[in-house]
Amino acid sequence: MTSMLFAAAVLANLKVVATTGEYGALASAIGGPRIAVTVLAKPTEDPHFVDAKPSHLVTLNKADVLIQGGAELEQGWLPPLLEGARNAKILPGSPGHVKAGEGVTLIDVPAALDRSQGDLHGAGNPHFMMDPGNARIVARHLAEVFCAADAGSCADYRTGLAAFEQALDGRLAAWTARLAPFRGTPITTYHPTWKYFAARFGLVSDVFLEPKPGIPPSPPHLAEVITAMTSRRIPIVLVEPFQSRKTAEAVASRTGATVVSVGQFPGSLPGTEGDYLKLMDANVEAIASALEKAKGR
Amino acid sequence: MELFTLWLWPLIALLVLPGLLVYFGLHVVERGVIFVDLALAQIAALGVCVALAMGAEAHHSLLPYAMAVSFTLIGAALFAWTRFRHARVPQEAIIGIVYVVAAAAATLVLSHTAEGDEALKNLLVGNVLLVTKGEVLRTAALFAAIGLVHLLLRRRFLLVTFDEDAARAQGVRLRLWDFLFYATFGITVTSFVQITGVYLVFSYLIVPAVCGALLTAGVQARLAIGWAVALVAGVSGLLISVYGTSLDLPTGPTIVCCFGFLLAISGVVVKLRR
């Protein structure tokens, strides 16, 4: 496995490192065989916490391009890794250091940075890739970066981008249609991960199991959540692989809601490895079929 | 070999810093307060959490560090004060209670700040791979100072740990010396935890001291064996995790397992000698 990756890295023009899988998937879709992509965080791992391994430092040391979200999601672990990797090409401010969130309109941007208000991320909500419209912005940004770093293959990157955008258009229409019957439906999520997704597809995401981002659920808060879910008849609770499914199930069992497994990263759900579109297919289908069943009851 | 520069500071950290930990380990094992390092690290973490709750930024102000040191001193006083002669309650029970209460209190304090788990995790889960030149030099200077204090006062410290009754007979002020011991120990542990994380601190304290105690009786010989064990485990763990590219192992846990392996070898050696 490692030797195969190594061979690919030797043949490729650009060595690209992505902090999380959705950026890696977009980069592969655009660059195809011209680039070799390595993803640092495992898809089932909480991207707020990634444990550094020697291989991470080696990968970063040899990288031409680093893609990070740029909205402070990785602030706990990426800066020391970058310092240790000693690679000027990917330091902040260099052309090889890509902030995927640039050009994306972030929500939840605090007016003033006040830690006591639960603003884990001063730059805004970093889960913007759950809106496929933002994936398009990021993909265009990546194609530009690849063109600048490897001008000889620019035509290929543009072709890759066009193919990705065409596929995205088709899927976006299908996803919108699939979720259209549920417009205005409120959903509960563990962390404010799905606000961009909800805004795109007309769902309402304002109930969270965490009292504040990053703080484990407390009993009084869960009691409030249960009251809100009962009175507003919220039919589903979204939970990701690294979040506490037990908490979600405890709340769901008291309110008659269904727990739905979803994921932010390709590979978070089985069968979605390395493919952003397949991941969103799986997310949309999981949410839509759960909402359908809830409606039927 | 250009990649060697990537591992230079972790390697220096593993060569230089554990020496003091191994020395403290002899005391800790002899006193039978095996988990006191975890408790002191957790108390220091609670101090940082209180600073965060008071509105300090984690890495940009002096308040968190000052609070960590103050809380460590309070912990040191607590452990010095709870050493009783023929106690009905073993001190290890008190240490365990302090550990869980400090951990729980940190969670409570942080539930009113935004950084929550993230901050707490960063405090207790250092990663030796990411250590910077500045951290190594600062910590080495601090350890040299603490080491010097213990070198100058070694007779008293060793007497209080290894022969409590004689110390009492000589009229040594046990509470004061215990406090000094736990204060210097606590500051050492708190600094080391931020570089390597809790598991590695525990391993560096306990395993070399236990290997030494298994293999020999004299304090100096134990210290020598302990230092050898610490060096071999640290360097081989780093090398395995760095050059065993097909395994791709994280460094800290690899070092801990090397310690386990060396302890097993010591056990076999002891059996064969009998």
Contacts between the chains, C-beta under 8 A, distances in Angstrom:
chain1	res1	chain2	res2	distance
A	2	B	245	6.5
A	2	B	246	5.8
A	2	B	248	7.6
A	48	B	118	5.9
A	49	B	118	7.3
A	49	B	121	6.1
A	51	B	125	7.9
A	51	B	127	6.9
A	51	B	250	5.6
A	52	B	127	5.0
A	52	B	129	5.2
A	52	B	130	5.5
A	52	B	250	7.5
A	53	B	129	7.4
A	53	B	241	7.3
A	53	B	248	6.2
A	53	B	249	7.1
A	53	B	250	4.8
A	53	B	251	7.2
A	54	B	7	7.6
A	54	B	129	6.3
A	54	B	241	5.2
A	54	B	242	4.5
A	54	B	248	7.7
A	54	B	249	8.0
A	54	B	251	6.2
A	55	B	245	6.9
A	55	B	248	4.8
A	57	B	6	5.2
A	57	B	129	6.7
A	58	B	3	6.5
A	58	B	6	7.1
A	58	B	245	7.8
A	61	B	3	6.7
A	61	B	6	6.0
A	76	B	118	5.7
A	76	B	121	7.9
A	76	B	122	6.2
A	80	B	127	7.7
A	80	B	130	4.0
A	80	B	132	7.5
A	81	B	130	6.4
A	83	B	130	7.4
A	83	B	132	6.1
A	84	B	6	6.6
A	84	B	129	6.7
A	84	B	130	5.2
A	84	B	132	7.7
A	85	B	6	7.1
A	86	B	5	6.4
A	86	B	6	6.5
A	115	B	52	7.5
A	115	B	55	7.0
A	115	B	113	5.7
A	115	B	114	4.6
A	115	B	115	6.5
A	116	B	55	7.3
A	116	B	112	7.1
A	116	B	113	6.4
A	116	B	114	6.8
A	117	B	114	6.8
A	118	B	114	4.5
A	119	B	114	5.6
A	120	B	114	5.3
A	120	B	115	6.7
A	120	B	116	7.7
A	120	B	118	7.2
A	211	B	111	7.6
A	212	B	114	6.0
A	212	B	116	7.2
A	213	B	114	7.1
A	214	B	114	6.8
A	214	B	115	6.7
A	214	B	116	4.1
A	214	B	117	5.8
A	214	B	118	5.6
A	215	B	110	7.5
A	215	B	111	5.6
A	215	B	114	7.7
A	215	B	116	4.4
A	215	B	117	7.4
A	216	B	107	7.7
A	216	B	111	7.9
A	216	B	116	7.5
A	216	B	117	6.9
A	218	B	111	6.6
